[in-house]
Amino acid sequence: MGKVTGFLEIDRQEQKYQPAADRIRHFREFTVPLPTQEVERQAARCMDCGIPFCHGPTGCPVNNQIPDWNDLVFSGDWEEAARNLHSTNNFPEFTGRICPAPCEEACTLNLEDIPVSIKTVEQAIADRAFKSGWIKPEPAAHKTGKTVAIIGAGPAGMAAAQQLARAGHTVHVYEREPKAGGLLRYGIPDFKMEKHYIDRRVEQMEGEGVTFHYGCEVGKDMTMQELRERHDATLICAGAERPRDPNLPGMDLKGAMYAMPYLVQQNRRVGGEPAGREEPVWAGGKHVVVVGGGDTASDCVGTAFRQGALSVTQMDIRPMPPAKEDKMAFWPYWPTKFRTSTSQAEGAEREFSAATLEVVGNEDGEVVGVKCARVDEARKPLAGTEFILKADLVLAAIGFSGPEMNTYIKEAGDDLELDARTNVKADTDSYATSMEGVFAAGDVRKGQSLVVWAIREGRQAARSIDEYLTGSSNLPR
């Protein structure tokens, strides 16, 4: 719980950022970490709140024991804090950087808008653990003789692979891309999380016996049937990358595209990989309109500014949320309130209660604008409120509909049951699908969600697979 009176004596402090004018000139991370002494002071603010909602189901999907490692950091026992943190979270350096921190919204001190800086402390613990050499491969002492195939090397697949390897199983991860990480590597920009953090975790996992097979797409390069014949169990963690169709006239114009290919292309550039088969897209010198109000849209905003966009406008059909939530109505749950991301703070114009009606093009088939209109409470366009925004590049970022269908799902046919949203159907107890020996976890099962949820599902699915293969399991849920 930290220092008994810490929350009364110490003000909340967060990591600082490089000025926007400086950070938009590069794709590196731009946070300025707090000094060790200040991190310990922030951990001391954790109070004796009785019921710590921060690490319950409302606050932390992986159930991080937040008060425990706050107390350990306050006491200076960073190594034990790292052990505690890793007991619930395989990759805290990921979540410490990109998780939106529902734990802080659930913090009792958030009733006064001064929650403990949990995310900052978590990142500091993870970074110090690596710097101090405490993070090493933990290979199993004994092998079970069972083999597991994991489809997809995103955070769910990586978490499951590490847990299963440590339980003594032989784990093979089949990944479509040239490197591991999934959208953690190819979707989230480097200015939010640099990719060497993924590389060192892969190195650790290889030291634990995990084998990665890159450039292998199950359903195309290898059949699902072949995979099942080679292994005793299969876990699908292939993500949910099929974009939601905005149904916008003009999306076929040159200069209009979905957000994810745009982000992936830039991440490949930064990572020194070939950009892919798509035509290169660059926002430099252009007026950019991003359709959507979520995290992916925000990532497009920050990327466009770094590429030299003249202007970036973000369209959100939802009304502008209140600046401050009603604590008694929402706490400890995640509230809807006005938030400004670091990318939006770099100069984006934001249009609320505005529907995007059409992408406008010229005679050459190139984007020249976006036709919009104000909406009523039912989000229906209001007649007479139409307006056109100048645009040279339009990016649709309104979410995802589910997993790609023309792969292992098409091959499996009716044998692999899908839910009403076309996700692979599996419950959160066994994570078993309708196919014998086949399990599913992460976005492919749950739908588009946070990295921390992917890690949780990968860990829980690993326990279920361990039980399926051996009859029991010591892995945590």
C-alpha positions as CSV (number, residue, x, y, z in Angstrom):
1,M,0.0,0.0,0.0
2,G,3.0,2.3,0.0
3,K,3.4,5.0,2.6
4,V,0.3,5.3,4.8
5,T,0.1,9.1,4.4
6,G,1.7,9.3,1.0
7,F,-1.4,10.2,-0.9
8,L,-1.8,13.2,1.4
9,E,1.8,14.4,1.2
10,I,2.9,13.7,-2.4
11,D,1.4,15.2,-5.6
12,R,0.7,13.0,-8.6
13,Q,3.4,13.2,-11.2
14,E,3.5,11.6,-14.7
15,Q,6.1,11.1,-17.3
16,K,6.7,14.2,-19.4
17,Y,6.8,14.4,-23.2
18,Q,9.1,16.0,-25.6
19,P,7.5,19.2,-27.1
20,A,5.3,18.4,-30.1
21,A,7.4,20.5,-32.4
22,D,10.4,18.2,-31.6
23,R,8.7,14.8,-31.5
24,I,6.9,15.1,-34.8
25,R,10.4,15.1,-36.5
26,H,11.1,11.5,-35.6
27,F,9.3,8.1,-35.0
28,R,11.0,7.3,-31.7
29,E,9.3,7.2,-28.3
30,F,9.1,10.7,-26.9
31,T,8.3,10.1,-23.2
32,V,10.8,11.4,-20.6
33,P,11.0,8.8,-17.8
34,L,10.7,10.0,-14.1
35,P,13.9,9.6,-12.0
36,T,14.0,6.5,-9.8
37,Q,13.5,8.5,-6.6
38,E,10.3,10.1,-8.0
39,V,8.9,6.8,-9.2
40,E,9.3,5.5,-5.6
41,R,7.5,8.6,-4.3
42,Q,4.7,8.0,-6.8
43,A,4.4,4.4,-5.6
44,A,4.2,5.7,-2.1
45,R,0.9,7.3,-2.9
46,C,-0.9,3.9,-3.1
47,M,-3.3,4.1,-0.2
48,D,-4.9,1.6,2.1
49,C,-8.2,1.8,0.2
50,G,-9.7,-1.4,1.6
51,I,-10.9,-2.8,-1.8
52,P,-8.3,-2.1,-4.5
53,F,-10.4,-1.9,-7.6
54,C,-7.3,-1.2,-9.7
55,H,-6.4,-4.9,-9.9
56,G,-9.9,-6.3,-10.0
57,P,-11.8,-7.1,-13.2
58,T,-12.9,-3.5,-13.5
59,G,-9.3,-2.2,-13.5
60,C,-6.8,-4.7,-14.8
61,P,-7.6,-7.6,-17.2
62,V,-4.5,-9.5,-16.2
63,N,-5.1,-8.8,-12.4
64,N,-1.8,-7.2,-11.8
65,Q,-1.2,-7.0,-8.0
66,I,-0.8,-3.3,-8.1
67,P,-0.8,-2.4,-4.4
68,D,1.8,-5.1,-3.8
69,W,4.4,-3.9,-6.3
70,N,3.7,-0.3,-5.4
71,D,4.7,-1.1,-1.8
72,L,7.8,-3.0,-3.0
73,V,8.9,-0.1,-5.2
74,F,8.3,2.3,-2.3
75,S,10.5,0.1,-0.1
76,G,13.2,-0.1,-2.7
77,D,12.9,-3.8,-3.5
78,W,12.6,-3.4,-7.2
79,E,13.7,-7.0,-8.0
80,E,10.9,-8.5,-6.0
81,A,8.5,-5.9,-7.5
82,A,9.6,-7.2,-11.0
83,R,9.0,-10.8,-9.9
84,N,5.5,-9.9,-8.7
85,L,4.6,-8.0,-11.8
86,H,5.8,-10.8,-14.1
87,S,3.7,-13.3,-12.2
88,T,0.6,-11.9,-13.7
89,N,1.8,-10.1,-16.9
90,N,4.3,-11.6,-19.4
91,F,5.0,-8.3,-21.1
92,P,4.7,-5.4,-18.7
93,E,7.0,-3.2,-20.8
94,F,4.3,-3.4,-23.5
95,T,1.3,-2.6,-21.3
96,G,3.3,0.0,-19.4
97,R,3.7,1.9,-22.7
98,I,0.5,1.4,-24.7
99,C,-2.3,0.3,-22.2
100,P,-4.8,3.1,-21.7
101,A,-4.6,2.3,-17.9
102,P,-8.1,1.4,-16.8
103,C,-6.4,0.7,-13.5
104,E,-5.9,4.4,-13.0
105,E,-9.5,5.1,-13.7
106,A,-10.5,2.5,-11.1
107,C,-8.0,3.8,-8.5
108,T,-9.8,5.1,-5.4
109,L,-7.8,8.3,-5.6
110,N,-9.4,8.9,-9.0
111,L,-12.5,9.9,-7.1
112,E,-10.5,13.1,-6.6
113,D,-8.9,13.0,-10.1
114,I,-5.5,12.3,-8.7
115,P,-5.0,8.5,-9.2
116,V,-1.7,6.7,-8.5
117,S,0.6,6.8,-11.5
118,I,0.3,3.1,-11.9
119,K,1.2,2.9,-15.6
120,T,4.4,4.9,-15.0
121,V,5.4,2.7,-12.1
122,E,4.7,-0.5,-14.2
123,Q,6.9,0.7,-17.1
124,A,9.7,1.7,-14.7
125,I,9.7,-1.7,-13.1
126,A,9.8,-3.6,-16.4
127,D,12.5,-1.3,-17.8
128,R,14.6,-1.6,-14.7
129,A,14.2,-5.4,-14.7
130,F,15.8,-5.6,-18.1
131,K,18.5,-3.1,-17.4
132,S,19.4,-5.0,-14.3
133,G,19.6,-8.3,-16.0
134,W,16.8,-9.9,-14.0
135,I,14.8,-11.0,-17.1
136,K,16.3,-14.2,-18.4
137,P,14.9,-17.3,-20.2
138,E,13.1,-19.7,-17.9
139,P,13.2,-23.0,-19.7
140,A,11.1,-25.9,-18.2
141,A,13.0,-28.4,-16.1
142,H,11.2,-31.3,-17.7
143,K,9.5,-31.7,-21.1
144,T,6.0,-33.3,-21.4
145,G,6.5,-34.7,-24.9
146,K,3.5,-32.8,-26.1
147,T,3.6,-30.3,-28.9
148,V,1.4,-27.2,-29.4
149,A,0.9,-25.1,-32.5
150,I,0.1,-21.4,-32.1
151,I,-1.3,-19.5,-35.1
152,G,-0.2,-15.9,-34.8
153,A,2.7,-14.2,-33.0
154,G,0.7,-11.3,-31.6
155,P,0.5,-10.6,-27.8
156,A,-2.0,-13.3,-27.2
157,G,0.0,-15.9,-29.1
158,M,3.3,-14.8,-27.5
159,A,1.8,-14.9,-24.0
160,A,0.4,-18.4,-24.6
161,A,3.6,-19.6,-26.1
162,Q,5.7,-18.5,-23.2
163,Q,3.4,-20.0,-20.6
164,L,3.1,-23.3,-22.4
165,A,6.9,-23.6,-23.0
166,R,7.5,-23.0,-19.3
167,A,5.1,-25.8,-18.6
168,G,7.3,-28.1,-20.6
169,H,5.5,-28.3,-23.9
170,T,7.2,-28.0,-27.2
171,V,5.7,-24.9,-28.8
172,H,5.8,-23.8,-32.5
173,V,4.4,-20.4,-33.4
174,Y,3.3,-19.9,-37.0
175,E,3.4,-16.2,-38.1
176,R,2.4,-14.8,-41.4
177,E,4.7,-11.7,-41.2
178,P,8.6,-11.7,-41.2
179,K,8.7,-10.8,-37.5
180,A,6.7,-11.5,-34.3
181,G,4.4,-9.0,-32.6
182,G,1.3,-8.8,-34.8
183,L,-0.3,-5.4,-34.7
184,L,1.8,-4.6,-31.7
185,R,4.7,-4.4,-34.3
186,Y,2.9,-3.6,-37.5
187,G,0.0,-1.5,-36.3
188,I,1.1,0.5,-33.3
189,P,3.5,3.2,-34.4
190,D,7.1,3.2,-33.1
191,F,6.6,6.6,-31.4
192,K,4.2,4.8,-29.0
193,M,6.4,1.7,-28.6
194,E,9.7,0.9,-30.2
195,K,10.0,-2.6,-31.6
196,H,13.2,-3.7,-29.9
197,Y,11.1,-4.4,-26.9
198,I,9.4,-7.2,-28.9
199,D,12.7,-8.5,-30.2
200,R,14.2,-9.0,-26.8
201,R,11.1,-10.9,-25.6
202,V,11.3,-13.1,-28.7
203,E,15.0,-13.8,-27.8
204,Q,13.9,-14.7,-24.3
205,M,11.2,-17.0,-25.5
206,E,13.5,-18.8,-28.0
207,G,15.8,-19.4,-25.0
208,E,12.8,-21.1,-23.4
209,G,12.4,-23.4,-26.4
210,V,9.7,-21.6,-28.4
211,T,10.2,-22.0,-32.2
212,F,8.9,-19.2,-34.5
213,H,8.1,-20.0,-38.1
214,Y,7.9,-16.7,-40.0
215,G,6.3,-16.1,-43.4
216,C,3.9,-19.0,-42.9
217,E,0.2,-18.2,-43.2
218,V,-2.0,-21.1,-42.1
219,G,-4.7,-21.7,-44.6
220,K,-2.4,-20.7,-47.5
221,D,1.2,-21.8,-47.0
222,M,0.1,-24.7,-44.7
223,T,-3.3,-26.2,-44.2
224,M,-5.0,-26.3,-40.9
225,Q,-5.3,-30.1,-41.3
226,E,-1.5,-30.4,-41.7
227,L,-1.0,-28.3,-38.6
228,R,-3.4,-30.4,-36.5
229,E,-1.7,-33.6,-37.6
230,R,1.7,-32.4,-36.6
231,H,0.7,-31.2,-33.1
232,D,-1.2,-32.4,-30.1
233,A,-3.1,-29.1,-29.7
234,T,-3.6,-25.9,-31.7
235,L,-4.3,-22.4,-30.5
236,I,-5.6,-19.8,-32.9
237,C,-4.4,-16.2,-32.0
238,A,-4.6,-14.7,-35.5
239,G,-6.2,-11.4,-34.5
240,A,-9.2,-9.6,-36.0
241,E,-7.8,-7.5,-38.9
242,R,-10.8,-7.4,-41.2
243,P,-11.6,-3.6,-41.4
244,R,-15.2,-2.4,-40.8
245,D,-16.6,-1.1,-44.1
246,P,-17.4,2.6,-43.8
247,N,-19.8,2.3,-46.8
248,L,-18.5,5.6,-48.2
249,P,-19.0,6.4,-51.8
250,G,-15.6,7.3,-53.2
251,M,-13.5,4.9,-51.2
252,D,-12.2,3.6,-54.5
253,L,-10.6,6.9,-55.4
254,K,-6.8,7.3,-55.4
255,G,-5.9,8.7,-52.0
256,A,-8.7,6.9,-50.0
257,M,-7.8,3.8,-48.0
258,Y,-8.2,1.9,-44.8
259,A,-6.1,3.0,-41.8
260,M,-4.3,-0.3,-41.1
261,P,-2.4,-0.7,-44.4
262,Y,-1.3,2.9,-44.0
263,L,0.1,2.3,-40.5
264,V,1.6,-1.1,-41.5
265,Q,3.4,0.5,-44.4
266,Q,5.0,3.1,-42.2
267,N,6.0,0.7,-39.5
268,R,7.7,-1.5,-42.1
269,R,9.7,1.6,-43.3
270,V,10.8,2.3,-39.7
271,G,11.7,-1.3,-39.2
272,G,13.8,-1.5,-42.4
273,E,11.4,-4.0,-44.0
274,P,10.1,-3.8,-47.6
275,A,6.9,-1.7,-47.7
276,G,4.9,-4.6,-49.2
277,R,2.9,-4.9,-52.4
278,E,0.8,-1.8,-51.8
279,E,1.5,1.4,-53.6
280,P,3.5,3.7,-51.3
281,V,1.4,6.3,-49.4
282,W,2.9,9.4,-47.9
283,A,1.0,12.2,-46.1
284,G,3.8,14.8,-46.7
285,G,2.4,18.1,-48.2
286,K,-1.2,16.8,-48.0
287,H,-4.4,17.7,-46.2
288,V,-5.4,14.5,-44.4
289,V,-8.8,13.5,-43.1
290,V,-9.1,10.6,-40.7
291,V,-12.5,9.1,-40.3
292,G,-13.0,7.6,-36.8
293,G,-12.4,8.6,-33.2
294,G,-10.5,5.7,-31.7
295,D,-6.9,4.7,-31.0
296,T,-6.2,3.6,-34.6
297,A,-7.5,6.9,-35.9
298,S,-5.2,8.7,-33.4
299,D,-2.2,6.6,-34.6
300,C,-3.0,7.8,-38.1
301,V,-3.0,11.4,-36.9
302,G,0.5,11.1,-35.3
303,T,1.9,9.2,-38.3
304,A,0.6,11.8,-40.8
305,F,2.1,14.7,-38.8
306,R,5.5,12.9,-38.8
307,Q,5.3,12.5,-42.5
308,G,4.8,16.2,-43.0
309,A,1.0,16.6,-43.5
310,L,-0.1,20.2,-44.0
311,S,-3.2,19.6,-41.9
312,V,-5.0,16.6,-40.2
313,T,-8.7,16.6,-39.4
314,Q,-10.3,13.8,-37.4
315,M,-14.0,13.0,-38.0
316,D,-16.0,11.6,-35.1
317,I,-19.8,10.9,-35.5
318,R,-20.2,10.9,-31.7
319,P,-20.9,14.1,-29.8
320,M,-18.1,15.8,-27.9
321,P,-18.0,14.0,-24.5
322,P,-18.1,15.9,-21.2
323,A,-14.8,17.2,-19.9
324,K,-15.3,15.5,-16.6
325,E,-17.4,12.4,-15.8
326,D,-19.9,11.9,-13.0
327,K,-17.7,9.8,-10.6
328,M,-20.7,8.4,-8.8
329,A,-22.2,7.1,-12.0
330,F,-19.1,5.6,-13.6
331,W,-16.3,4.9,-11.1
332,P,-14.6,2.4,-11.0
333,Y,-15.4,1.7,-14.6
334,W,-13.9,3.3,-17.7
335,P,-15.8,6.5,-18.3
336,T,-16.6,8.3,-21.5
337,K,-15.1,11.8,-21.2
338,F,-13.1,14.2,-23.4
339,R,-9.6,12.9,-23.9
340,T,-6.8,14.3,-26.0
341,S,-4.1,11.8,-27.2
342,T,-0.5,12.9,-27.7
343,S,-1.1,12.6,-31.4
344,Q,-4.2,14.9,-31.3
345,A,-2.2,17.3,-29.2
346,E,0.3,17.7,-32.1
347,G,-2.2,19.9,-34.0
348,A,-5.2,17.9,-35.2
349,E,-8.5,19.5,-35.9
350,R,-11.4,17.4,-34.4
351,E,-14.9,17.4,-35.7
352,F,-17.6,16.0,-33.4
353,S,-21.2,15.1,-34.2
354,A,-20.2,15.0,-37.9
355,A,-21.0,12.2,-40.3
356,T,-18.7,11.5,-43.3
357,L,-21.0,11.2,-46.3
358,E,-18.8,10.8,-49.3
359,V,-15.2,11.0,-50.5
360,V,-15.1,13.6,-53.3
361,G,-12.8,13.1,-56.3
362,N,-11.7,15.0,-59.4
363,E,-11.9,13.9,-63.1
364,D,-8.6,12.0,-62.7
365,G,-10.0,9.8,-59.9
366,E,-8.0,11.5,-57.2
367,V,-9.3,12.6,-53.7
368,V,-9.9,16.3,-53.4
369,G,-12.3,16.5,-50.4
370,V,-14.7,14.9,-48.0
371,K,-18.4,15.7,-47.9
372,C,-19.7,15.8,-44.3
373,A,-22.8,16.9,-42.4
374,R,-23.8,17.5,-38.8
375,V,-25.9,14.8,-37.1
376,D,-28.7,14.7,-34.6
377,E,-28.9,12.7,-31.4
378,A,-29.6,9.6,-33.3
379,R,-26.5,10.2,-35.5
380,K,-28.6,10.9,-38.5
381,P,-27.3,13.6,-40.9
382,L,-29.2,17.0,-40.6
383,A,-30.3,18.4,-43.9
384,G,-28.7,21.8,-44.7
385,T,-25.6,21.2,-42.6
386,E,-23.4,19.7,-45.3
387,F,-19.9,20.9,-45.7
388,I,-16.8,19.8,-47.6
389,L,-13.3,19.5,-46.1
390,K,-10.3,19.8,-48.4
391,A,-8.5,16.5,-48.5
392,D,-5.7,14.8,-50.5
393,L,-5.6,11.7,-48.3
394,V,-8.5,10.0,-46.5
395,L,-8.0,7.2,-44.0
396,A,-10.9,5.1,-42.7
397,A,-10.3,4.0,-39.1
398,I,-13.7,2.9,-37.7
399,G,-12.6,-0.4,-36.3
400,F,-12.5,-4.0,-37.2
401,S,-15.2,-6.6,-38.1
402,G,-13.4,-9.8,-37.2
403,P,-10.7,-12.2,-38.5
404,E,-9.7,-12.5,-42.1
405,M,-12.1,-15.1,-43.6
406,N,-10.2,-16.3,-46.7
407,T,-7.6,-18.3,-44.7
408,Y,-7.8,-21.2,-42.2
409,I,-11.5,-20.3,-41.5
410,K,-12.5,-20.9,-45.1
411,E,-10.5,-24.2,-45.1
412,A,-12.2,-25.4,-41.9
413,G,-15.7,-24.5,-43.2
414,D,-18.5,-25.6,-41.0
415,D,-16.2,-27.6,-38.7
416,L,-15.0,-24.3,-37.1
417,E,-18.0,-22.5,-35.6
418,L,-18.1,-18.7,-35.6
419,D,-20.1,-16.5,-33.4
420,A,-22.7,-13.8,-34.5
421,R,-19.9,-11.3,-35.1
422,T,-17.9,-13.8,-37.2
423,N,-15.2,-14.3,-34.5
424,V,-14.0,-17.8,-33.8
425,K,-16.4,-19.2,-31.2
426,A,-14.9,-20.2,-27.8
427,D,-15.8,-19.5,-24.2
428,T,-13.6,-18.0,-21.5
429,D,-13.4,-21.1,-19.4
430,S,-11.9,-23.7,-21.7
431,Y,-11.2,-21.5,-24.8
432,A,-12.0,-24.6,-26.8
433,T,-13.5,-24.2,-30.3
434,S,-15.9,-26.6,-32.1
435,M,-12.8,-28.5,-33.5
436,E,-11.3,-31.1,-31.3
437,G,-7.9,-30.0,-29.9
438,V,-8.2,-26.5,-31.3
439,F,-8.5,-23.4,-29.1
440,A,-8.9,-19.7,-29.7
441,A,-7.8,-16.6,-27.7
442,G,-7.3,-12.9,-28.2
443,D,-9.0,-10.7,-30.8
444,V,-9.8,-13.6,-33.0
445,R,-12.2,-14.8,-30.2
446,K,-13.1,-11.7,-28.4
447,G,-13.0,-9.1,-31.2
448,Q,-10.9,-6.0,-31.4
449,S,-9.6,-5.1,-28.0
450,L,-6.6,-4.0,-25.9
451,V,-3.2,-5.6,-25.8
452,V,-3.7,-6.3,-22.1
453,W,-6.8,-8.4,-22.9
454,A,-4.9,-10.3,-25.5
455,I,-2.2,-11.2,-22.9
456,R,-4.9,-12.2,-20.4
457,E,-6.6,-14.5,-22.9
458,G,-3.3,-16.0,-24.1
459,R,-2.4,-16.9,-20.5
460,Q,-5.8,-18.3,-19.7
461,A,-5.9,-20.4,-22.9
462,A,-2.4,-21.7,-22.1
463,R,-3.7,-23.1,-18.8
464,S,-6.7,-24.8,-20.6
465,I,-4.4,-26.3,-23.2
466,D,-2.1,-27.6,-20.4
467,E,-5.0,-29.2,-18.7
468,Y,-6.2,-30.7,-22.0
469,L,-2.8,-32.2,-22.7
470,T,-1.8,-33.4,-19.2
471,G,-5.0,-33.6,-17.2
472,S,-4.0,-30.8,-14.8
473,S,-2.1,-27.5,-14.7
474,N,0.0,-25.3,-12.4
475,L,-0.3,-22.4,-14.8
476,P,-2.2,-19.4,-13.4
477,R,-5.4,-18.2,-14.9
